[in-house]
Amino acid sequence: MDWGIFAITCYRTASTLLLYPSRGLASNLNADANAIEGIKTMTVPFLGLFGEKDQNVDVYESYKVYDETFKAMGKENYELKIFSDATHELLKSKYQDQEPLLLIHSFLIGDKIYTSDFLDTLSNWIKNLP
């Protein structure tokens, strides 16, 4: 079967955090961004995962934009979810301001660094694709 997947998880890896530690700068660079036209072109299944403790974007506004745009398009093959105790990277919020130690924590505790249910949500979504 020929199908495409577009899964947005709104997270960066620990190594990326080490390369781009300035969250404020990144969010300011995208302050005037408008993704609606790009969203309208999506025809593949879409998974949008958001962290409620995200300091980079307005999570509820982002969720609303995706949801309203997809509904207006008549798109049905999408899922959006907000994780209550998650950062932009979908890490547990207690790691929000620990960038210098994040790489160490990720090696020591592995996937437990992510918010509850993130990895299960992602893997179940992939398993249920047509």
N, C-alpha and C positions, 0 to 999 in steps of 0.2 A: 504494500500500500504506500502510495506517495503522499506524504503529509508533512507539514511544517509545524514547528513549535516555536512559539515566542513566549518565553517565561521571564517575567520581570520580577526580581526578588529584592530590588532596592538595597543591596548590600555590597560592601567592598571587602575584599580579603584583608587579612592582617598585613600582608606584605604591601598591599596598595595603601593602607593607612600609613605605613612607614614612609612611603614615597610622597603622599599628599596629606600631611597632618593638619593642614589648615582648613577646617570645615567651613569656617566663616567665609573665607575667600571663595571656596567652591560654590557656596549657596548664593553669594553675591553675583558671581559670574552668570548664574542662571536666573537671576531675579526677573528678567523680562521675557523669559522663555515661554513659549506657548506650544504645547504638544498636540493640540487638537487636530491639526491637519495631518500630522503623522499618525495619530491614533485612528483616524478615519480610513487609512489605507490598510489597516490590519485585517487580514482574512483568515489567518491561522488561529488555532486555539491560543488563548491568552490567560496568563495567571499573573495577577498583580498582588504582591505582598508588601504590606506597609507596616512600619514600626511606629506605634503611637508616641513614643518618646523621641522621635526623629527631630533633630535640631537643624536639619538642612532644608526641609520642605514642610509645607503645611499639609499634613497627612490627610486631613478630612477634605481639604480642597482638592488635592490630587485624586483621592478616591471618587469624589463627586464628579470631577471632570471626566475620568474614565467611564464611570457608570452612566452618566448622562449621555456621553458621546456614543457609547456602545448601544444604549437603548434607542437612541435616535436613529441609529443605523439599522436597527433590527437584529443586531448581533446577539447570538445566544451562546456561543462557545467561548465564554469567558467566566472567570471567577476572580473576585476581589476579596481580600481579607486583611483586616487590621489586627496586629498582635499588640496587646495592651502593654506588655513589659518589654518592648523591643526598641532598638535604636534604628537609625537609617540602614545599618548593615544587618539588621535583624539579630543582633547580639542582645543578650540580656542587658537591661538598662544600667545595671551596676558597672558595666564596662564602658559607659559613655565617655568618661573623661580619663580613661587610663591608657591612652594611646602608647606611651612609652613601654608599658608592660604588656600590651595586648598580645604581641607575638609570643612572649613567654607563657602567658595564660593559655593561649590557643594550643601550644605544644603540651602543656601540663594537663589540661582538662579536655582537650579535643572538642568533639561536637557539642559538649555540654555548655560551651560558651554561647551557643545560639539560644534564642528564646524558645520556651516550651512549644512543642508542636510544629515548629517551622519545618524541620527536615521531614517529619511525617507528612505534613501537608503537601510539601513539594513532591515527595516520592509517590504519594497516593494520587496526586493530580497526573503525574506522568504515567503511572500504571493504568489509569482510567482513560487515557487518550484512545481515540478510535484507531 
